[in-house]
Every structure is written in C-alpha cells, then in structure tokens.
C-alpha cells in the first residue's frame, strides 16, 4: 500500500534489520531505515527515530502493530495512526514458549490506554470488533481490508486442475495455524474410502511434528510436504488445487484465502476471526466451527467429490477477490490519513 502511496508522497519506512542487511536503502520508492533486530526492534526504533527521523517534517506516523507495540504515541511527536492486522491474545500460548507468549499477552494489555482515542486502521471487521472489545473507540476506526494482486493471481485456462482431487494448505508451518486439524480431517476421509491427496506447502518450526503426525495417521501416501515454493510455484498450486484449506483460530484477514480465490479456487476455513471476513459461505467456499474435524472433513468431501461445485465456488471466489485490490487499499488508506490530518488542522 505504501509503495503505491510513495509515488505521490514522501514515505519513510522504519523496520528491523538483520545480519548483512543494509541499514539504509530504497525499495519501491520507500526510504527504508533498518535498526535493531527481530527481538530488539521495539527498543531500538524509538532511539533511531529520535536521532534520525524526528525532524524531516513528516505529517503523520503510522505504527504497524506486529505482535509487540513500539508505543509510538509516547515518542513520535506528531499524529499517530495505529495499523492493526490482529492481536494474538491467548492464541500466543498456542505458538510461543510460555515466557514469550506471556510477554506478548502482557504487552497487549496497555494498548487501549496508550492509544486511547487515536485513529486506527484495521484490516478486517473481525479485527475492529476485537479492538472495540478491548476498549478502543469504534468511531475512530477505519476498516480497510488487505488487497490481492488480481493481475498476477488470476485463473489460467492453460493450467488445469490436478487430475486427482487435491486439497492445498499454503503458508507457514506454525503450531497456531492448527494444520493438525487438516491432517486429522484427511485421515477421517481416507478411512471412509475417499481417494485424494493433500499438499502442505511452506516451512516453519512445526514441520517436524506435522510429519510425525502424518506418520502416526498413516498418511505418507496421501500428504505431501514440498517445503518452500517460489511465487510462481505458489500461483500454480493455487490454480491446480481443487480446494484451499486454512484452519487458524485467528487471523487478521486470511490473505491466502484471497490469493486462492483470485486464482479461482475455493477455500474451506475455520469460522474464526479474520477468516470469516475472507470467505463467503456457499459462495466462495465454506466455514466450519474451529476445531470440528468432522465438519471440516464433510465440507472438504463436498468440494473434492464434485467438480461442478468446485468450479461454481471457484467462479464466485474470483468475483469476490476482484473487489480487493492493493490499489483500492492504498487509496482508502490515503483518504483515511488525510482525514486524520484534516481533524488535526
């Protein structure tokens, strides 16, 4: 979004660094500053800003809340807008070690106090509702959904579906994504005699335990783990799969649902925050109660056994995805930021 806005505005990006990463560069017309690292950025950012970015004359600071807040209102010295994808809450304990999960959970407690009354941009109605429940003012929020590149992620009639019914998970292999639910649903369908396969694409620290679960469920000949794939391979998988599946207990928006939809592929997902915003039941796919393996298996069965339903949902998914372009998101963000500045003036 901000890469698009940089064509008309001066946009600087303050982010964490990494070993070998240049401390200063230009990407997509953004003036990029890097400081600190994965676990130290929240401490390094205020100091770097006060030394190098405090006086260039910015109109507004946008804090992209990514797990750990940097509490920009306390040190930015100019209007702050909070951009929120989603808050982890107790979901953090499903992923991180108890100390890290507790730290993430505790750091979310003061958010309503620190950002009280400030304008907020949320990426979904689910995120906005979560923020409101925590004490944020709903009338100070703008919901601007993430986009998808509908010119890159597009159906291609020369790329055919897999000949064998195939379900696809494509994303990080993390415990909190609850990919284990998908494997258990697959085991249930195989026990009932359904012939199909599942591709679990991506990498992450849950890969070993997922492969172990595959062995426990005797799914070695059913579930493939190809690991990391390129963007081109990712698009091909979205185009060829019969159905995409995502079972996180909480997301900000579920952008992979939209990438699959843009390629004309339906999604079966948990009826959880964020995912319920990016799937239209019985139009672009299905939502099932989170954790209900039987319901998940049944909805997967519907799509995997009916090419006609698969194509019908895929057509609806493409039409839905066309509503969410990055250009639309960028223009809506620009308008929101301008409205913030107009109120300050």
DOGU-884911 format. One record per residue (C-alpha): chain; x, y, z. Coordinates in nm, 4 decimals. Example, Ala and Ser with C-alpha at 12.3 -4.5 7.8 and 13.67 -1.06 7.14 Angstrom:
<atoms>
+-------+----------+----------+----------+
! kette !       px !       py !       pz !
+-------+----------+----------+----------+
!     A !   1.2300 !  -0.4500 !   0.7800 !
!     A !   1.3670 !  -0.1060 !   0.7140 !
+-------+----------+----------+----------+
</atoms>
This chain:
<atoms>
+-------+----------+----------+----------+
! kette !       px !       py !       pz !
+-------+----------+----------+----------+
!     A !   0.0000 !   0.0000 !   0.0000 !
!     A !   0.2674 !   0.2477 !   0.0987 !
!     A !   0.4769 !   0.1604 !  -0.2040 !
!     A !   0.1869 !   0.2857 !  -0.4117 !
!     A !   0.1474 !   0.5973 !  -0.1971 !
!     A !   0.5192 !   0.6724 !  -0.2344 !
!     A !   0.4553 !   0.7689 !  -0.5958 !
!     A !   0.2788 !   1.0825 !  -0.4665 !
!     A !   0.4111 !   1.1255 !  -0.1132 !
!     A !   0.7385 !   1.1053 !   0.0751 !
!     A !   0.7212 !   0.7775 !   0.2677 !
!     A !   0.9909 !   0.6528 !   0.5041 !
!     A !   0.9829 !   0.3021 !   0.6484 !
!     A !   1.1476 !   0.2203 !   0.9817 !
!     A !   1.1916 !  -0.1565 !   1.0210 !
!     A !   1.4113 !  -0.4122 !   1.1948 !
!     A !   1.7437 !  -0.5102 !   1.0473 !
!     A !   1.9203 !  -0.8431 !   1.0088 !
!     A !   2.2744 !  -0.9673 !   0.9669 !
!     A !   2.4052 !  -0.8446 !   0.6326 !
!     A !   2.1079 !  -0.6174 !   0.5666 !
!     A !   2.1924 !  -0.2621 !   0.4570 !
!     A !   2.0972 !  -0.0092 !   0.7269 !
!     A !   1.9560 !   0.2236 !   0.4626 !
!     A !   1.8101 !   0.1515 !   0.1178 !
!     A !   1.5322 !   0.2444 !  -0.1260 !
!     A !   1.2646 !  -0.0116 !  -0.2134 !
!     A !   0.9502 !   0.0581 !  -0.4170 !
!     A !   1.0256 !   0.4311 !  -0.3775 !
!     A !   1.0206 !   0.3901 !   0.0015 !
!     A !   1.3092 !   0.5375 !   0.2027 !
!     A !   1.3895 !   0.2342 !   0.4195 !
!     A !   1.5690 !   0.2621 !   0.7539 !
!     A !   1.6691 !  -0.0544 !   0.9422 !
!     A !   1.7605 !  -0.0747 !   1.3078 !
!     A !   1.7767 !  -0.3393 !   1.5775 !
!     A !   1.6770 !  -0.6978 !   1.5054 !
!     A !   1.3968 !  -0.9472 !   1.5401 !
!     A !   1.3843 !  -0.9260 !   1.9190 !
!     A !   1.5274 !  -0.5771 !   1.9743 !
!     A !   1.3458 !  -0.3594 !   1.7211 !
!     A !   1.0838 !  -0.2337 !   1.9664 !
!     A !   1.3639 !  -0.0974 !   2.1851 !
!     A !   1.5841 !   0.0300 !   1.9017 !
!     A !   1.3096 !   0.2028 !   1.6990 !
!     A !   1.2367 !   0.4996 !   1.9327 !
!     A !   1.6063 !   0.5776 !   1.9743 !
!     A !   1.6703 !   0.5614 !   1.5972 !
!     A !   1.3667 !   0.7745 !   1.5226 !
!     A !   1.4657 !   1.0452 !   1.7700 !
!     A !   1.8193 !   1.0565 !   1.6295 !
!     A !   1.7485 !   1.0372 !   1.2563 !
!     A !   1.3811 !   1.0872 !   1.1726 !
!     A !   1.2344 !   1.3272 !   1.4257 !
!     A !   1.2809 !   1.6447 !   1.2195 !
!     A !   1.2274 !   1.5605 !   0.8469 !
!     A !   0.8808 !   1.7152 !   0.8594 !
!     A !   0.6568 !   1.4097 !   0.8450 !
!     A !   0.2847 !   1.4812 !   0.8672 !
!     A !   0.1874 !   1.1526 !   1.0275 !
!     A !   0.3404 !   0.8380 !   1.1760 !
!     A !   0.1743 !   0.5017 !   1.1099 !
!     A !   0.2610 !   0.2327 !   1.3624 !
!     A !   0.2171 !  -0.1132 !   1.2142 !
!     A !   0.1380 !  -0.3209 !   1.5225 !
!     A !   0.3209 !  -0.6502 !   1.4761 !
!     A !   0.2897 !  -0.8558 !   1.7958 !
!     A !   0.4999 !  -0.6178 !   2.0068 !
!     A !   0.3970 !  -0.2493 !   2.0085 !
!     A !   0.6575 !   0.0260 !   1.9891 !
!     A !   0.4228 !   0.2741 !   2.1647 !
!     A !   0.4820 !   0.5465 !   1.9047 !
!     A !   0.2388 !   0.7965 !   2.0693 !
!     A !   0.4852 !   0.8257 !   2.3573 !
!     A !   0.7757 !   0.9457 !   2.1421 !
!     A !   0.6720 !   1.0237 !   1.7813 !
!     A !   0.5860 !   1.3880 !   1.8455 !
!     A !   0.3276 !   1.4055 !   1.5645 !
!     A !  -0.0104 !   1.2478 !   1.4803 !
!     A !  -0.0016 !   0.8681 !   1.5078 !
!     A !  -0.2294 !   0.6199 !   1.3312 !
!     A !  -0.2274 !   0.2600 !   1.4536 !
!     A !  -0.2430 !  -0.0057 !   1.1793 !
!     A !  -0.3623 !  -0.3382 !   1.3227 !
!     A !  -0.3717 !  -0.6746 !   1.1494 !
!     A !  -0.4774 !  -0.8739 !   1.4532 !
!     A !  -0.3980 !  -0.9127 !   1.8196 !
!     A !  -0.2820 !  -1.2507 !   1.9431 !
!     A !  -0.4435 !  -1.2546 !   2.2855 !
!     A !  -0.4310 !  -1.6047 !   2.4323 !
!     A !  -0.3565 !  -1.7502 !   2.0877 !
!     A !   0.0086 !  -1.6658 !   2.1606 !
!     A !   0.0205 !  -1.9557 !   2.4082 !
!     A !  -0.0545 !  -2.1999 !   2.1238 !
!     A !   0.2639 !  -2.0981 !   1.9454 !
!     A !   0.5395 !  -1.9485 !   2.1576 !
!     A !   0.7137 !  -2.0690 !   2.4710 !
!     A !   0.5359 !  -1.9652 !   2.7940 !
!     A !   0.7741 !  -1.6722 !   2.8645 !
!     A !   0.7441 !  -1.5275 !   2.5117 !
!     A !   0.3690 !  -1.5923 !   2.4973 !
!     A !   0.3207 !  -1.4271 !   2.8353 !
!     A !   0.5273 !  -1.1266 !   2.7248 !
!     A !   0.3189 !  -1.0884 !   2.4065 !
!     A !  -0.0049 !  -1.1189 !   2.6020 !
!     A !   0.1070 !  -0.8703 !   2.8668 !
!     A !   0.2268 !  -0.6146 !   2.6097 !
!     A !  -0.1226 !  -0.6103 !   2.4584 !
!     A !  -0.2801 !  -0.5134 !   2.7929 !
!     A !  -0.1828 !  -0.1413 !   2.7858 !
!     A !  -0.2799 !  -0.0867 !   2.4206 !
!     A !  -0.6205 !   0.0766 !   2.4879 !
!     A !  -0.4569 !   0.3126 !   2.7368 !
!     A !  -0.1531 !   0.4076 !   2.5242 !
!     A !  -0.3542 !   0.4519 !   2.2030 !
!     A !  -0.6685 !   0.5886 !   2.3678 !
!     A !  -0.8761 !   0.7935 !   2.1245 !
!     A !  -0.6204 !   0.7690 !   1.8420 !
!     A !  -0.7261 !   0.6806 !   1.4869 !
!     A !  -0.6929 !   0.3132 !   1.3987 !
!     A !  -0.6831 !   0.1304 !   1.0671 !
!     A !  -0.7968 !  -0.2325 !   1.0977 !
!     A !  -0.7621 !  -0.4866 !   0.8172 !
!     A !  -1.0962 !  -0.6567 !   0.8839 !
!     A !  -1.4244 !  -0.6214 !   1.0681 !
!     A !  -1.3077 !  -0.9044 !   1.2938 !
!     A !  -1.0021 !  -0.7067 !   1.3998 !
!     A !  -1.2126 !  -0.3942 !   1.4535 !
!     A !  -1.4536 !  -0.5903 !   1.6746 !
!     A !  -1.1633 !  -0.7317 !   1.8771 !
!     A !  -1.0203 !  -0.3843 !   1.9298 !
!     A !  -1.3601 !  -0.2472 !   2.0339 !
!     A !  -1.3971 !  -0.5254 !   2.2909 !
!     A !  -1.0606 !  -0.4230 !   2.4352 !
!     A !  -1.1689 !  -0.0623 !   2.4815 !
!     A !  -1.0777 !   0.1079 !   2.1544 !
!     A !  -1.3301 !   0.3574 !   2.0169 !
!     A !  -1.5146 !   0.2070 !   1.7216 !
!     A !  -1.5913 !   0.5513 !   1.5800 !
!     A !  -1.2167 !   0.6151 !   1.5468 !
!     A !  -1.1552 !   0.3039 !   1.3354 !
!     A !  -1.1414 !   0.2641 !   0.9590 !
!     A !  -1.1664 !  -0.0903 !   0.8230 !
!     A !  -0.9504 !  -0.1215 !   0.5117 !
!     A !  -0.9043 !  -0.4792 !   0.4007 !
!     A !  -0.5752 !  -0.6000 !   0.2593 !
!     A !  -0.5619 !  -0.6453 !  -0.1134 !
!     A !  -0.4505 !  -0.9115 !  -0.3555 !
!     A !  -0.2700 !  -0.8772 !  -0.6873 !
!     A !  -0.5592 !  -0.9776 !  -0.9109 !
!     A !  -0.3481 !  -0.9352 !  -1.2240 !
!     A !  -0.0875 !  -1.1866 !  -1.1056 !
!     A !  -0.3187 !  -1.4220 !  -0.9169 !
!     A !  -0.5618 !  -1.4961 !  -1.1960 !
!     A !  -0.7092 !  -1.8164 !  -1.3420 !
!     A !  -0.5233 !  -1.9528 !  -1.6441 !
!     A !  -0.7214 !  -2.1828 !  -1.8750 !
!     A !  -0.3960 !  -2.3444 !  -1.9896 !
!     A !  -0.3222 !  -2.4583 !  -1.6319 !
!     A !  -0.5552 !  -2.7453 !  -1.5487 !
!     A !  -0.6587 !  -2.8816 !  -1.2100 !
!     A !  -0.4735 !  -3.1795 !  -1.0700 !
!     A !  -0.6302 !  -3.4941 !  -1.2182 !
!     A !  -0.6681 !  -3.6378 !  -0.8672 !
!     A !  -0.8843 !  -3.4425 !  -0.6171 !
!     A !  -0.6321 !  -3.2307 !  -0.4257 !
!     A !  -0.6578 !  -3.0042 !  -0.1209 !
!     A !  -0.3920 !  -2.7419 !  -0.0504 !
!     A !  -0.2574 !  -2.5685 !   0.2583 !
!     A !  -0.0109 !  -2.2960 !   0.1652 !
!     A !   0.1526 !  -2.0870 !   0.4369 !
!     A !   0.3841 !  -2.1000 !   0.7330 !
!     A !   0.4058 !  -2.4261 !   0.9226 !
!     A !   0.3321 !  -2.2913 !   1.2703 !
!     A !   0.1553 !  -2.4616 !   1.5589 !
!     A !  -0.1052 !  -2.1893 !   1.5982 !
!     A !  -0.2122 !  -2.2376 !   1.2345 !
!     A !  -0.3604 !  -2.5727 !   1.3503 !
!     A !  -0.2627 !  -2.7642 !   1.0386 !
!     A !  -0.3015 !  -3.0760 !   1.2523 !
!     A !  -0.6790 !  -3.0335 !   1.2160 !
!     A !  -0.6442 !  -3.0657 !   0.8392 !
!     A !  -0.4399 !  -3.3848 !   0.8695 !
!     A !  -0.6970 !  -3.5354 !   1.1058 !
!     A !  -0.9789 !  -3.4477 !   0.8657 !
!     A !  -0.7812 !  -3.6084 !   0.5834 !
!     A !  -0.7342 !  -3.9254 !   0.7917 !
!     A !  -1.1090 !  -3.9358 !   0.8532 !
!     A !  -1.1875 !  -3.9088 !   0.4822 !
!     A !  -0.9310 !  -4.1710 !   0.3874 !
!     A !  -1.0752 !  -4.4102 !   0.6448 !
!     A !  -1.4084 !  -4.3634 !   0.4688 !
!     A !  -1.2532 !  -4.4615 !   0.1352 !
!     A !  -1.2189 !  -4.1225 !  -0.0371 !
!     A !  -0.9252 !  -4.1139 !  -0.2791 !
!     A !  -0.7495 !  -3.7755 !  -0.2870 !
!     A !  -0.4341 !  -3.6045 !  -0.1663 !
!     A !  -0.3287 !  -3.3073 !   0.0449 !
!     A !  -0.0361 !  -3.0775 !  -0.0276 !
!     A !   0.1016 !  -2.8915 !   0.2760 !
!     A !   0.3324 !  -2.6245 !   0.1364 !
!     A !   0.5604 !  -2.3951 !   0.3319 !
!     A !   0.8201 !  -2.4091 !   0.6042 !
!     A !   0.8299 !  -2.3422 !   0.9769 !
!     A !   0.9139 !  -2.4869 !   1.3146 !
!     A !   0.6041 !  -2.7089 !   1.3217 !
!     A !   0.7211 !  -2.9091 !   1.0183 !
!     A !   0.8771 !  -3.1918 !   1.2199 !
!     A !   0.5751 !  -3.2540 !   1.4401 !
!     A !   0.3418 !  -3.2366 !   1.1389 !
!     A !   0.5461 !  -3.5009 !   0.9588 !
!     A !   0.5355 !  -3.7086 !   1.2758 !
!     A !   0.1564 !  -3.6754 !   1.2845 !
!     A !   0.1395 !  -3.7781 !   0.9188 !
!     A !   0.3221 !  -4.0977 !   1.0084 !
!     A !   0.1011 !  -4.1622 !   1.3134 !
!     A !  -0.2084 !  -4.1263 !   1.0952 !
!     A !  -0.0537 !  -4.3428 !   0.8194 !
!     A !  -0.0881 !  -4.0692 !   0.5599 !
!     A !   0.2557 !  -4.0899 !   0.3984 !
!     A !   0.0992 !  -4.1758 !   0.0616 !
!     A !  -0.1668 !  -3.9067 !   0.0931 !
!     A !   0.0017 !  -3.5934 !   0.2312 !
!     A !   0.2948 !  -3.4231 !   0.0574 !
!     A !   0.5290 !  -3.1688 !   0.2212 !
!     A !   0.7126 !  -2.9979 !  -0.0674 !
!     A !   0.8538 !  -2.7256 !   0.1593 !
!     A !   0.9193 !  -2.3718 !   0.0413 !
!     A !   0.7936 !  -2.2802 !  -0.3066 !
!     A !   0.8586 !  -1.9773 !  -0.5260 !
!     A !   0.5899 !  -1.7211 !  -0.6066 !
!     A !   0.5411 !  -1.8788 !  -0.9489 !
!     A !   0.5055 !  -2.2277 !  -0.7965 !
!     A !   0.2679 !  -2.0862 !  -0.5364 !
!     A !   0.0414 !  -1.9430 !  -0.8066 !
!     A !   0.0460 !  -2.2717 !  -0.9966 !
!     A !  -0.0576 !  -2.4631 !  -0.6847 !
!     A !  -0.3448 !  -2.2231 !  -0.6195 !
!     A !  -0.4599 !  -2.2709 !  -0.9793 !
!     A !  -0.4309 !  -2.6511 !  -0.9799 !
!     A !  -0.5720 !  -2.7360 !  -0.6370 !
!     A !  -0.9360 !  -2.8370 !  -0.6088 !
!     A !  -0.9751 !  -2.6573 !  -0.2773 !
!     A !  -0.7658 !  -2.4445 !  -0.0423 !
!     A !  -0.7944 !  -2.5035 !   0.3324 !
!     A !  -0.6992 !  -2.2853 !   0.6307 !
!     A !  -0.7801 !  -2.3672 !   0.9933 !
!     A !  -0.6223 !  -2.0939 !   1.2063 !
!     A !  -0.8119 !  -1.9980 !   1.5230 !
!     A !  -0.7469 !  -1.6313 !   1.4438 !
!     A !  -0.6112 !  -1.4222 !   1.1583 !
!     A !  -0.6245 !  -1.0579 !   1.0670 !
!     A !  -0.7697 !  -1.1194 !   0.7243 !
!     A !  -0.6569 !  -1.4505 !   0.5771 !
!     A !  -0.4820 !  -1.3200 !   0.2692 !
!     A !  -0.4063 !  -1.6685 !   0.1341 !
!     A !  -0.7838 !  -1.7181 !   0.1086 !
!     A !  -0.7916 !  -1.4207 !  -0.1293 !
!     A !  -0.4886 !  -1.5376 !  -0.3279 !
!     A !  -0.6559 !  -1.8738 !  -0.3796 !
!     A !  -0.9841 !  -1.7002 !  -0.4648 !
!     A !  -0.8147 !  -1.4764 !  -0.7208 !
!     A !  -0.6883 !  -1.7945 !  -0.8906 !
!     A !  -1.0436 !  -1.9298 !  -0.8984 !
!     A !  -1.0044 !  -2.1742 !  -0.6103 !
!     A !  -1.2481 !  -2.2016 !  -0.3209 !
!     A !  -1.1483 !  -2.2221 !   0.0454 !
!     A !  -1.2705 !  -2.4319 !   0.3366 !
!     A !  -1.1721 !  -2.2481 !   0.6542 !
!     A !  -1.2366 !  -2.2262 !   1.0254 !
!     A !  -1.5166 !  -1.9894 !   1.1182 !
!     A !  -1.2710 !  -1.7752 !   1.3142 !
!     A !  -1.1828 !  -1.4057 !   1.3282 !
!     A !  -1.0342 !  -1.2830 !   1.0035 !
!     A !  -1.1099 !  -1.5987 !   0.8068 !
!     A !  -1.4822 !  -1.5338 !   0.8268 !
!     A !  -1.4122 !  -1.1985 !   0.6592 !
!     A !  -1.2305 !  -1.3504 !   0.3616 !
!     A !  -1.4665 !  -1.6419 !   0.2846 !
!     A !  -1.8307 !  -1.6047 !   0.1817 !
!     A !  -2.0104 !  -1.9249 !   0.2890 !
!     A !  -2.1512 !  -2.1234 !  -0.0025 !
!     A !  -2.0332 !  -1.8533 !  -0.2454 !
!     A !  -1.6535 !  -1.8665 !  -0.2293 !
!     A !  -1.6158 !  -2.1720 !  -0.0057 !
!     A !  -1.7253 !  -2.2929 !   0.3368 !
!     A !  -1.6699 !  -2.2012 !   0.7006 !
!     A !  -1.6722 !  -2.4686 !   0.9707 !
!     A !  -1.6624 !  -2.4415 !   1.3513 !
!     A !  -1.2981 !  -2.4160 !   1.4517 !
!     A !  -1.1697 !  -2.7488 !   1.5816 !
!     A !  -1.4611 !  -2.9520 !   1.4427 !
!     A !  -1.2731 !  -3.2159 !   1.2447 !
!     A !  -1.5925 !  -3.3929 !   1.1344 !
!     A !  -1.7396 !  -3.0725 !   0.9910 !
!     A !  -1.4106 !  -2.9882 !   0.8208 !
!     A !  -1.3933 !  -3.3333 !   0.6641 !
!     A !  -1.7514 !  -3.3134 !   0.5410 !
!     A !  -1.7035 !  -2.9767 !   0.3691 !
!     A !  -1.3812 !  -3.0948 !   0.2088 !
!     A !  -1.5680 !  -3.4008 !   0.0853 !
!     A !  -1.8303 !  -3.1823 !  -0.0833 !
!     A !  -1.5725 !  -2.9982 !  -0.2933 !
!     A !  -1.3384 !  -3.2914 !  -0.3573 !
!     A !  -1.6171 !  -3.5122 !  -0.4924 !
!     A !  -1.7933 !  -3.2564 !  -0.7139 !
!     A !  -1.6044 !  -3.0865 !  -0.9989 !
!     A !  -1.9220 !  -2.8904 !  -1.0734 !
!     A !  -1.9387 !  -2.7479 !  -0.7201 !
!     A !  -1.5624 !  -2.6897 !  -0.7240 !
!     A !  -1.5916 !  -2.4757 !  -1.0374 !
!     A !  -1.9040 !  -2.2950 !  -0.9179 !
!     A !  -1.7375 !  -2.1913 !  -0.5927 !
!     A !  -1.4173 !  -2.1061 !  -0.7785 !
!     A !  -1.6025 !  -1.8675 !  -1.0095 !
!     A !  -1.7642 !  -1.6989 !  -0.7102 !
!     A !  -1.4268 !  -1.6782 !  -0.5361 !
!     A !  -1.2707 !  -1.4976 !  -0.8314 !
!     A !  -1.5535 !  -1.2430 !  -0.8439 !
!     A !  -1.5136 !  -1.1844 !  -0.4700 !
!     A !  -1.1347 !  -1.1382 !  -0.4943 !
!     A !  -1.1734 !  -0.8745 !  -0.7650 !
!     A !  -1.3235 !  -0.6439 !  -0.5013 !
!     A !  -0.9957 !  -0.6326 !  -0.3064 !
!     A !  -0.7109 !  -0.4755 !  -0.4988 !
!     A !  -0.3997 !  -0.3234 !  -0.3454 !
!     A !  -0.4736 !  -0.0011 !  -0.5317 !
!     A !  -0.8136 !   0.0206 !  -0.3605 !
!     A !  -0.6488 !  -0.0409 !  -0.0234 !
!     A !  -0.3824 !   0.2228 !  -0.0921 !
!     A !  -0.6353 !   0.4887 !  -0.1944 !
!     A !  -0.8543 !   0.4123 !   0.1073 !
!     A !  -0.5501 !   0.4403 !   0.3346 !
!     A !  -0.4533 !   0.7713 !   0.1754 !
!     A !  -0.8049 !   0.9059 !   0.2302 !
!     A !  -0.8028 !   0.7876 !   0.5919 !
!     A !  -0.4684 !   0.9514 !   0.6654 !
!     A !  -0.5867 !   1.2741 !   0.5036 !
!     A !  -0.8994 !   1.2728 !   0.7184 !
!     A !  -0.6786 !   1.2339 !   1.0261 !
!     A !  -0.4689 !   1.5343 !   0.9243 !
!     A !  -0.7805 !   1.7379 !   0.8438 !
!     A !  -0.9060 !   1.6839 !   1.2004 !
!     A !  -0.5703 !   1.7881 !   1.3429 !
!     A !  -0.5501 !   2.1077 !   1.1330 !
+-------+----------+----------+----------+
</atoms>
